[in-house]
């Protein structure tokens, strides 16, 4: 069954990593290296079955190929999952064993933070391999990518507003923001700075209170966020929130946020198009984080990072143009843009070695 999965998703390599003494059970999936070495974060999660873990890493790594291609990066797509509870199962030995596994791939896969992983965990991984991004600034890394993801999402929003309303004036419109984590809260801050009307919700009431007190947002219930009379619906937490139940309730004319996998199904994406709602494809909008950490591969510079974030505006504009050109929904246009770039660059047959990371300015020697 594993090879059937690989045929379906088109993966190049899947590596199962195990270290009994460290308690490591991990899977690294390299989907595509046409554009360069595969970059994607590591997720730690208490999967119920090993099959669930495999399904997740195959899906996520394929998504990284498309995200990195649309972002204009010279890197491919990969992902890793560690089976375990991040609240109870973390240890130095676990992450150092994982670092050794990453190192064994010789740079074909470069890891970073994802769900259940933080910069402190990456410190341990970094002791065993150079092929990790998102390391702390003291090592010459980029640190927390959340502000860059939020700023990149703002650029995608401006492109969507321009297509839908003919202007980029963020403050002229209202926003229903679902999720106030690191990225969501930063996104709310950016909206407020531009004078926008903001409605917010989150499972954490303290975060809601903060958004109300510091950014003048209006709090609504978890389920009521779909009924808000706002111009833009901005999912910034869970995936699949645009679905059969919620879509008929949305009054927004634009869907643009930082969450992954916002559309529950492709059929929902088609229905969004039929209803005249402009969907800004999530992996193009939220690419700021991977753009930021990817710069560590050649030597991190914050000014370069901010300039890179602004290309998200042009990437979204191009996606909307392809959708118009080919008469397809925007979620399909994003995939087409990625596939076209991979195909064209693949014909150049550039050796992966030309994009092997050099990590200039990084400091070794552990934490």
Secondary structure, DSSP 8 states (H G I E B T S, - for coil): -HHHHHHHHT-SEEEEEEETTTTEEEEEEEEE-SSSSEE--EEEE--SSHHHHHHHHHHHHHHHHHHHHHTT-S-EEEEEEEES-TTTS--HHHHHHHHHHHHTTTTSEEB-B-TT--HHHHHHHHTT-S-B-S--GGGT-----HHHHHHHHHHHHHHHHHHHHS---GGGSEEEEE--SHHHHHHHHHHHHTT-EEEEE-S-HHHHHHHHHHH--EE--TTGGGG---SEEEE-S-S--BSHHHHTT---SEE--S-SS-BSSHHHHHHHHHTT-EE--HHHHTTHHHHHHHGGGT---HHHHHHHHTHHHHHHHHHHHHHHHHT--HHHHHHHHHHHHHHHHHHTT--GGGG----TT---S--
